[in-house]
Amino acid sequence: MENAVKHGSLVAVTLRRAEADHIEIAVADDGPGIPPALRDKVFKPFFKADSARQDSGGFGLGLSIAQDIVKRHGGSIALKPGEPSGLLVSMLLPPTPVLA
């Protein structure tokens, strides 16, 4: 959510029941988004998507940490293009966490 607020002017957070009783937490913003070629790389520790974000004060760990937490609970996280612009981060969690 911090990245959404930092890079967008409009942020929406939703929580809903998804398929197979999973829970989806989605964070959408109207910022510049992340180019498709970089969407997998932003989950690597210390990676920042572009030079504009190099001086943003962060360390490039947020999405890496979020992915680790979601995976440890048996879920998944995906980055999708926002409509008409921006980014949608979707976290899908099982109804009963699988703690590893």
C-alpha positions as a Markdown table, in Angstrom:
| # | Residue | x | y | z |
|---|---|---|---|---|
| 1 | Met | 0.0 | 0.0 | 0.0 |
| 2 | Glu | 2.9 | 2.3 | 0.7 |
| 3 | Asn | 4.1 | 2.0 | -2.9 |
| 4 | Ala | 0.6 | 2.7 | -4.2 |
| 5 | Val | 0.3 | 5.9 | -2.2 |
| 6 | Lys | 3.8 | 6.9 | -3.1 |
| 7 | His | 3.4 | 6.5 | -6.9 |
| 8 | Gly | -0.3 | 7.0 | -7.4 |
| 9 | Ser | -2.8 | 9.7 | -6.6 |
| 10 | Leu | -5.8 | 7.4 | -6.2 |
| 11 | Val | -5.5 | 4.1 | -4.3 |
| 12 | Ala | -8.2 | 1.4 | -3.7 |
| 13 | Val | -7.8 | -1.6 | -1.4 |
| 14 | Thr | -10.3 | -4.4 | -1.6 |
| 15 | Leu | -10.9 | -7.6 | 0.3 |
| 16 | Arg | -13.1 | -10.3 | -1.2 |
| 17 | Arg | -13.8 | -14.0 | -1.2 |
| 18 | Ala | -12.4 | -15.5 | -4.4 |
| 19 | Glu | -12.5 | -19.0 | -5.9 |
| 20 | Ala | -12.3 | -22.1 | -3.7 |
| 21 | Asp | -13.0 | -19.9 | -0.7 |
| 22 | His | -9.7 | -18.1 | -1.0 |
| 23 | Ile | -9.4 | -14.6 | 0.1 |
| 24 | Glu | -8.1 | -11.9 | -2.3 |
| 25 | Ile | -6.6 | -8.7 | -1.1 |
| 26 | Ala | -6.1 | -6.3 | -3.9 |
| 27 | Val | -4.3 | -2.9 | -4.0 |
| 28 | Ala | -4.9 | -0.8 | -7.1 |
| 29 | Asp | -3.4 | 2.6 | -7.9 |
| 30 | Asp | -3.4 | 5.0 | -10.9 |
| 31 | Gly | 0.4 | 5.6 | -10.9 |
| 32 | Pro | 2.8 | 4.9 | -13.7 |
| 33 | Gly | 2.6 | 1.1 | -13.2 |
| 34 | Ile | 5.4 | -1.4 | -13.7 |
| 35 | Pro | 6.4 | -2.4 | -17.3 |
| 36 | Pro | 5.6 | -6.1 | -18.0 |
| 37 | Ala | 9.3 | -6.9 | -18.5 |
| 38 | Leu | 10.0 | -5.9 | -15.0 |
| 39 | Arg | 7.1 | -7.4 | -13.1 |
| 40 | Asp | 9.0 | -10.6 | -12.1 |
| 41 | Lys | 12.2 | -8.6 | -11.2 |
| 42 | Val | 10.5 | -6.3 | -8.7 |
| 43 | Phe | 10.1 | -9.3 | -6.4 |
| 44 | Lys | 13.9 | -9.7 | -6.1 |
| 45 | Pro | 15.4 | -8.0 | -3.0 |
| 46 | Phe | 16.8 | -4.5 | -3.5 |
| 47 | Phe | 15.5 | -4.2 | -7.1 |
| 48 | Lys | 13.8 | -0.9 | -8.0 |
| 49 | Ala | 11.9 | -0.6 | -11.2 |
| 50 | Asp | 13.4 | 2.6 | -12.6 |
| 51 | Ser | 15.6 | 5.5 | -11.9 |
| 52 | Ala | 12.7 | 7.7 | -10.6 |
| 53 | Arg | 12.3 | 5.2 | -7.8 |
| 54 | Gln | 16.0 | 5.1 | -6.8 |
| 55 | Asp | 15.7 | 8.1 | -4.6 |
| 56 | Ser | 12.3 | 7.3 | -3.2 |
| 57 | Gly | 13.7 | 6.4 | 0.3 |
| 58 | Gly | 12.9 | 2.7 | 0.1 |
| 59 | Phe | 15.3 | -0.2 | -0.1 |
| 60 | Gly | 13.5 | -2.3 | -2.7 |
| 61 | Leu | 12.4 | -4.9 | -0.2 |
| 62 | Gly | 8.7 | -4.3 | 0.1 |
| 63 | Leu | 7.4 | -6.6 | -2.7 |
| 64 | Ser | 10.1 | -9.2 | -1.9 |
| 65 | Ile | 8.9 | -9.4 | 1.8 |
| 66 | Ala | 5.2 | -9.4 | 0.8 |
| 67 | Gln | 5.8 | -12.3 | -1.6 |
| 68 | Asp | 7.6 | -14.3 | 1.0 |
| 69 | Ile | 4.8 | -13.7 | 3.6 |
| 70 | Val | 2.1 | -14.6 | 1.1 |
| 71 | Lys | 3.9 | -17.8 | -0.1 |
| 72 | Arg | 4.5 | -18.9 | 3.5 |
| 73 | His | 0.8 | -18.7 | 4.1 |
| 74 | Gly | 0.2 | -20.9 | 1.0 |
| 75 | Gly | -0.9 | -18.1 | -1.2 |
| 76 | Ser | 0.2 | -16.2 | -4.3 |
| 77 | Ile | 0.8 | -12.6 | -5.3 |
| 78 | Ala | 0.6 | -11.2 | -8.8 |
| 79 | Leu | 1.1 | -7.8 | -10.5 |
| 80 | Lys | -1.4 | -6.8 | -13.1 |
| 81 | Pro | -1.9 | -3.7 | -15.2 |
| 82 | Gly | -4.4 | -1.3 | -13.8 |
| 83 | Glu | -7.3 | -0.1 | -15.9 |
| 84 | Pro | -7.0 | 2.4 | -17.5 |
| 85 | Ser | -3.5 | 3.0 | -15.9 |
| 86 | Gly | -1.5 | 2.1 | -12.9 |
| 87 | Leu | -0.9 | -1.2 | -11.2 |
| 88 | Leu | -3.0 | -3.9 | -9.4 |
| 89 | Val | -1.3 | -6.0 | -6.8 |
| 90 | Ser | -3.4 | -9.1 | -6.1 |
| 91 | Met | -2.7 | -11.4 | -3.1 |
| 92 | Leu | -4.6 | -14.7 | -3.0 |
| 93 | Leu | -4.7 | -16.5 | 0.3 |
| 94 | Pro | -6.2 | -19.9 | 1.2 |
| 95 | Pro | -9.0 | -20.0 | 3.7 |
| 96 | Thr | -6.7 | -21.8 | 6.2 |
| 97 | Pro | -3.1 | -20.5 | 6.3 |
| 98 | Val | -0.4 | -23.0 | 5.6 |
| 99 | Leu | 2.4 | -21.9 | 7.8 |
| 100 | Ala | 5.8 | -23.0 | 6.8 |
